[in-house]
Amino acid sequence: MSQQVKESIENPLETEPIKQLLFEFAVPSIIAMLVSSLYNIVDQFFIGHSVGELGNAATNISYPLSISCVAIALLFGIGGASAFNISMGKKEQEKAVYYLGNSTVMLFGCGLALCLFTLLFLEPLLHFFGSPDNVLEYAKTYTGIVAFGFPFLILTAGGGHLIRADGRPKISMLCNLSGAVVNVFLDALFIFGFQMGMAGAAIATILGQLISGGMAVWFLSHCRTVKIRREHLKIRTTVVARVAALGTAPCSNQLAMMLVQIAMNKSLKYYGSVSAYGEAIPIACAGIITKVNQVFLSFIIGISQGLQPITSFNYGARKFQRVKRAYLFAVTCGFALALTAFLLFQFAPRQIISVFGNGSEAYYRFSIRYFHIFLFCTFINFMQPISSNFFTSIGKPKRGTFLSLTRQIIFLLPLILILPLFAGIDGIMYAGPIADSLAGLIAFFMVGREFRRKEYRDFPAP
């Protein structure tokens, strides 16, 4: 019996206790997501203390492009990982390896395309993203440099999912962590040591991404369960289509976030200009708070990503009780984290926003109000991300895609456009909790319906 077949038969995904598996896979995923968020948080911190409010507003203007990178990474990262694990669960090792090879090529290729597109249309894009005139030059400097790192950012984020699917979650974490440490060190050196401002933050970011991307490529070329050869890198339409179908849900969620971010920037700019806050303060504050909230979401998304190989493999192996138990444990952990984040956002908003530099009293007043209102339903924000990725992981991408669109596109985007017509800039804030609660309820009912299906009742727990 070959070593590859032996490892497939004895795969711990179908034998080890669920709680142990989720801890083993989710913790490195959470750390990897936190590190990914750290790229933006660190830049925000150093820019806030050196450049000020306009610099923070500039990073928020360019944030939709960062979201685009994550969307591509999830499309071929989560999609490729899900297809790989489902095939491995069905003992289709020869087919599975093509999903890893093709996904890797698509990650880098799409990153390169996004880089070129951004550089060719830089200023029109920043205007479209809602940049005020006094922020534009800062945004051009920062975005024009970080665009060169897009292929490596996407390769790191997407490749991490593929490495984790190969059963090496700690290696996935290591790739992300190495680049982040480099980014933090170089941010301090370039911004405070060399006084390079926005350009220094951007250069530090892409150097960290280059290191992480190179490590991801090396580890993917040395997989544990399969061997990727040159023929597996040749694009196959059927393989890419399957990967894209399974990755559509998490990708759609990120694209929806991008659209909402653009609409948010435009709305904050317009309604801020007719309020006591002005144009720049709402954009700067909302950008910081969005990235702080992304730290919380890193925990939730990390749990959902750690859940993915467990549910994908066991669903393919028809061990449905293990699938159900894994999901229920994941949402229990998600609720505990969401409740903790809710308490922090409600009771310590000024302390949080102060970390990112000083501002006027209006700056703090808007930030505190935004924390209190927009993030009021944080305690339910675990259901939709975990449930969306759950449906994708069991090979039901249409349900996952629909669920991924509920919060951002179906609810939040229309509310951001409609509520300010009646409540001004406060309407933007109230859109958040309404969208969060509705998306959470829909996720609850969809998962409940899934677990009422016959196979979850007829197959005994192992």
N, C-alpha and C positions, 0 to 999 in steps of 0.2 A: 504493500500500500504506500502510495507516495506521501511525502510530508504534507503537501498541500491538501490532499483529501483527508488525511488524518486530523489536521487542524480544524478543517470544516466540521468533521464529525464531533470533535470534542470542543467545539466553540463554546466558551463560557457564557455567551449571550443566552443560551438555552438551558444552562445548568446552574449557574450561580444564583444566589438569592437576589431578588429584585432590588431591595434597598441597597445592598452592597454594590450592585451593578450601576444603579443610578448615581450613587455617590462617586464611584470610580470614573464614570464618564461625564457627569454633570460638573463636578468641581473644576477639572481642567478647562471645560467649556466656558464656565463662568469666568474663570481667570482670563481666558483668551478674549472673551467679550469685554471684560473690564479693561484689558490692555488696549483693545481696539478703541474703546471710548476714551482711554487715556490720551491718545494722540490729539483728540480735539480739546479735551479738558486741559491738558498741559499747555497747549498753545494759548487757550483762553486765559489761563492763569498768568503766564509770562507777558502776554500782550496787554492784559488788563493792567498789570503793574508797571509796564513800560510805556505803552502807547496811549492807553486809556479807553474811554467809552467808544470812540470812533473805531479803534482797532478791534474791539470786541464785536461791534456791529459788522465790520468787514468780514470777520470769520463766519458770522451767522449768514451773511449774504452768500458766501461760497458753499455753505453747508449742503444745499441740494446736490451738489456734485459729489460730495462725500457719500451721501445717501445713495446716489446712482452707483457708486463703486460697490457698496454693500449689496445693492439689489442684484448686480451681475454676479457677485461672489456667491450669493444664496441661490441664484438660478442654477448655476452649474456646480456649486459646492454641495448644497443640501440635495439638489436633484441627483447629482452623481452618487453621493453617499447613500441615498435611499435606494436607488436602483441597484447599486453594488450590494448592499446588505440584503435586500429582498432576494436577489439572485443567489447569493451565498447561502441564504436560508433554504433555498430550493435545491441546493447542491449543484448549481450551474456555474462552476468556477471559471470555465473558459469564457463564458459570456460576460461574467462579472468584470473581468479585468479591462474590457473595452470601455466600460463606463468610467473607470478611473483615468485611462489614457486620454480619451476624447474630452473629458471634462477639464483636464489640465490644460490642453491646447486651447479650448474655448475661453477659459479664464484669462489667459495671457493675451490672446488675440483681441478679445472684447475690451480689455484694459487699454491696449494700444490704440484701438479705434476711438475710445472715449477721450484719451489724451489728445489725439490729433484734432478731434472735433472741438474740444474746449479751447485749444490754442488758436484755432482758426476763427472762432466766433466768440472770443473772450468778452469783449466789451458789450456786445448785444446781449449775451447771456446774463451778465451781471445786471444790466438794466432790466431784463426780463425777470430776474430774481427779486427785484424791488430795491435796488441800491439807491439811497439818497445821494445827491450830488457831492456832499461833503464826505462821503464814505467811499466813493467810487475808486479813487486812486489807491487807497489802502487795499481794497478788495482786488484790484487788478494786480498789484504787486504780489500779494499772497497767493491768489489762485493761479496766476501765470507760472509760478514756480511749482506749487504742489501738483499741478497737472502732470508733470513728468514722473511723478511717483504712482500714478493711477494703476499701471500694469502690475506693479509689485504689491500695491495695497490689495488689489483684487486677487492676485495669486496667493497672497498670504492668507486672506480671510477665507477664500473658497478652498484653497488647498488644505487648510486646517480641518475642514469637514471631511475631506477625503482621507486624510491621515487618521482622523479619529475613527472613521468607518473601517479602517484597516486594523483597528484594535489598539491604537497608540494615542490615547487622549493626552497623555503627559507630553508627548513630543509635539502635538499640535499647540499646546499651551506654551512650550518652550520657544517655538518659532515666533509667536506673537510677543512674548515677554522680552525676548532679546532686542527686537526692534524698538520696543517702547522704552527700555532702559537707555538705549543709545539716544533716542529722541529727547528724553528728559535732560540728559547730560549736555547734549549739544544745544538745546534750547537755552539753557542757562549760560552756556559759553558764548553763543552767537548774539543773544539779545543783550545780556548784561555785560559780558566780557568784551565783545567786539562792537557793541552798540549798533547791531544790524537791523533792529526793529522787526517789521513784518517779514522782510526778506530772510532774516535769520531764523525766524520760527518756521518758515516754509522749507528752507534748506535742511534744517534739522529733521523735519518730518519725513522728507523723501529719503534721506540717508538711512533713517531707521527702517523705513519700508523696504529699501533695497536689501538690507541685511536679512530681514524677515523673509522676503520673497525668495532669496537665494537658498536659505535654509529649507523652506518648504519644497523647493524643487529637488534638493538633494535627498530629503527623506522620502518623497514620493518615488524617486528612482530606486529606493531601497525598501520597498514594501515588505511587510512581514508575512502576509497570507498569500500574496500573488506576486508575480514578476511582470512588471510593465516593460514590454519590448517595443521596438520601433514601429511594428505593424499596428500596435494598439493606439498609437498616436495619430494614425491616419483617420481623418474624419469620416464617420459613417452616418448618413442621414438618419437612419432608424435609431441609432444609438443616441445621437444628439436630441432627436425628437422625444425619446423616452425620458432622458435626463431633464430636458426643458419642461416637459409635462409635470414631472414630479417636483421640479423647483419653482413652478409658477406661483404657488401660494406664498412662500416666503418672499419671493422676488416682488410679487404684486403688492405685498404689504409695504415693502420699502419704497416702491414707486409711488404708492399712495401717500406715504410720508413725505416724499419729495414734492408732490403736487400740493399737499397741504402746507408744507413749509413755504413754498412760493406764494400761495394764496395768503398765508399768514403774514409774510413779510410785506406784501402789498397792502393788506388791510391795516396792519400796524402802522405803516408809513402814512396812509391816508387819514385814518381816524386819529392817529397820534398828532398829526399836524393841526387838527382842529380841537385838540385837547390841551390841557395844561402841561403835558409831558413833552410835546414836540415830536419830530420824526425819529430821531436817533435813539432816544431813551427806550421806547417800547421795543424796538428791534434788538438793541443790545441786551436788554434784560430778558426778553423772551428767548434769545439765543442761548444765554447762559443757563437759564432754567431748563430749556429743552435738553441741553447736554447733561445737566445734573440728573434730570429724569431718565436720561439714557443710561446712567450708571445703574439705577434701579432696574431698568429694563434689561440690562446686561445679565443680571441674576436670573431674570425670568426666561430670557431667550437662551441663556446657558443651560438652564434646566431642560427646556424644550429640545435643545440640540443634543444634550446628553441622553434624553429619552429616545431620540430618533433611532439609533442603531439597535436598541433593545426591542422597541416595538416593530421595527421593520423586519428584523431577523425572525422574531417569534411569530409574527403574522405570516411570513413566508413559510415557516415551519408548522403552521396551524396550531400553535400553542396559545389559544385565545385568552385563557385565564391569566397567563403571564402578561399579555398585552394590557388587559384591563387593570391588573394590579399595579403595573408600572405607571400607567396614566394617573390612577387615583393617588398614588404616592407623590407623583410629580406635582399635581395641583394642590395637595396638602402643603408641600414645601413652598409652593408659589404663594399661597395665601398668607403664610407666616411672614414671608419677606415683604409682601405687598402691604400688610398691616403695619410693619415696622417703618416702611417708607412713608406711609400716610402720616404717621405720628411725627416723623422728622419734618416733613414738608409743612405740617400745620403748626408746629410749635417752635421750630427753629429756622424760619426762612431768612431772617436778617443775618444770622450767623453764617448761613450757607452762602448767601450772595456776597458777603463781605470778604470771603476768601479770594474773590476774583477782582480785587482792587476797590478803590474808593470811588464814590460818586456823590452827586448832589442829593438833597433830601427827596426831591421828586423821583430820582432814580431808585432810592430805597423804597419809597412809598409804592411805586408801581410794582416793583419786584415782589414785595410782601403780599400785595393784593393778588398778583398773578399766581403766586404759590397757593394761596388760600382758596382761590376760586377754581382756576384751571385744573389744578391737580387734586381737587377735593375727592374724586372717586378713584384715587390710586389704589385703594384697598381691593378693588375688583379687577384691576388691570392685569391680573395673571391669567385669567380664563381664556381670553381671545388668542394671545400669542401661543400658549401651550396647546390649545385645542386645534388651532389652525395647522401647526406643524405636525400634530398627531395624525390628522387625516392625511396629510402628505406622506407621512412615514409608513402608513399602511396601504399605500397605493391608491388613494382616493383624492387625486389632486383637485378635482372640480369643487368638492366640498371644502377642501382646505383653502382654495383660492377665494371662494365666496366669503368664507369666514374671515380671511385676511383683509378683505375689502370693507367689511362692515364698519369698523370704527373710523377709518380714515376717509374713505370715499363716500360710502352710503350715508353716514351720519355727520362726521366732523366737517368735511368740506362744505356741504350745503349750509350747515349751521354757522360757520365762520362768515359766509357771505350774507346770510339772512338776518341773524340776530343783531349785528351792529346797526342795521337800518333802523332798529327800534331802540337800542340801548347804547349806541356809540361803541367806544372801545371796550366797555364792560361786556358787550355782547360777545366779543371774541373770547373772553375768559369763560363765560357761562357755557360756551359751546363744548368745552372739554369734558366736564362731568356728565353732561347729557349723553354725549357720544360714548363715553366709557361705560356707563351703566347699560345702555341699550346693546352694545356689542357683547358685553359680558353675559347678559341674559340670553342672547341668541346662541352663544357658544354653549352655555349650560344645556339648553334644550336640544341642540344638535348632537352633542356627545351622549346625552341621555337616550336619545333615539338610537344611536349606534349600538350602545350596550344592551339594548332590548332585543337585538337581533338573535336569531336562533343559535348560532354557533357559540356565542359567549355563554349560553346556558347549557348546551349539550356537551361541551368539551370540559372534562374535569380538570382541576388544577393539577399540575405535575407534582 
